């Protein structure tokens, strides 16, 4: 059973991954990693000797990052396009592995544990970089499926993440709600 207003929120933006641990509506700890959608585009372009614009366009047209395939078959799909798709998927994996390593270190510290260890905390994912098809499957596999069990038994996270209904605007909407809760009403 999840505790109301508690969980781990992770936003995948263009330039950063932001992580917040929240317990009963209060932020306990947060951290950021300097990787995001731009990192994916730049690394995939470099690895395939392509332009960042080409890779970005391909990624945004639709790539299933868990299967390394183009979702909507393009009229011009050749060996270079497949190398770009593979590079995009590989770089998504690399990004999630960097996050997994940071979470391992984060949760290994006693001050970052909250609540009852019998309570499973939900994991919420948002941000434009998380919109890629197959992202949540990859996230669940790399992050939730392989975290170190030494601390997981004392700090259990949900087995599957929940994706924001509107990943692009979820963080802004959450900040607005938070601000409204903290601001006294003017009469």
Secondary structure, DSSP 8 states (H G I E B T S, - for coil): ---TT-EEEEEE-SS-EEEEEEETTEEEEEEEES-SHHHHHHHHHHHHT--HHHHHHHHHHHEETTTTEESS--SS--HHHHHHHHHHHHHHHHHHHHHHHHHHHHHHSGGG--S-TTS-B-EEEESGGGGSTTHHHHHIIIIITSS-HHHHTTS-B-SS-EE-TTTTTHHHHHHHHHHHHHS----
